Amino acid sequence: QVQLVESGGGLVQPGGSLRLSCAASRFTFSTYTMSWYRQAPGKERELVATTTPTGGTTNYADSVKGRFTLSRDNAKSTMYLQMNSLKPEDTAVYYCNALKRGTPIQRYWGQGTQVTVSS
């Protein structure tokens, strides 16, 4: 079955950095739009960043623009999120998402990885 496995989360001090990874398997990674979402306690899940199948276009939420960088390696079926200048408000569970529009829409989620920014 399709798998998306996130890793790289943890506890970091404000101003620090983390790099998340999302390893995909059992689907054609290079044909999917890939995104990172996050969900903080008591809040709705929100889109952090998204990239097209080739990685040619990437968009970011205003709250992370200039601090986070999404990248993908289609040869390795892996997506990354480099997070710099982390703030306490970045604390959340981060989820990897794969989307392919069509009939039917195909959408997959990872299990999430916790990121905690605290001193």
Buried (B, 14 or more C-beta within 10 A) or exposed (E): EEEBBBEBBEEBEEEBEBBBBBBBEEBEBBEBBBBBBBBBEEEEBEEBBBBEBEBEEBEBBEEBEEBBBBBBEBEEBBBBBBBBEBEEEBBBBBBBBBBBEEEEEBEBBBEBBEBBBEE
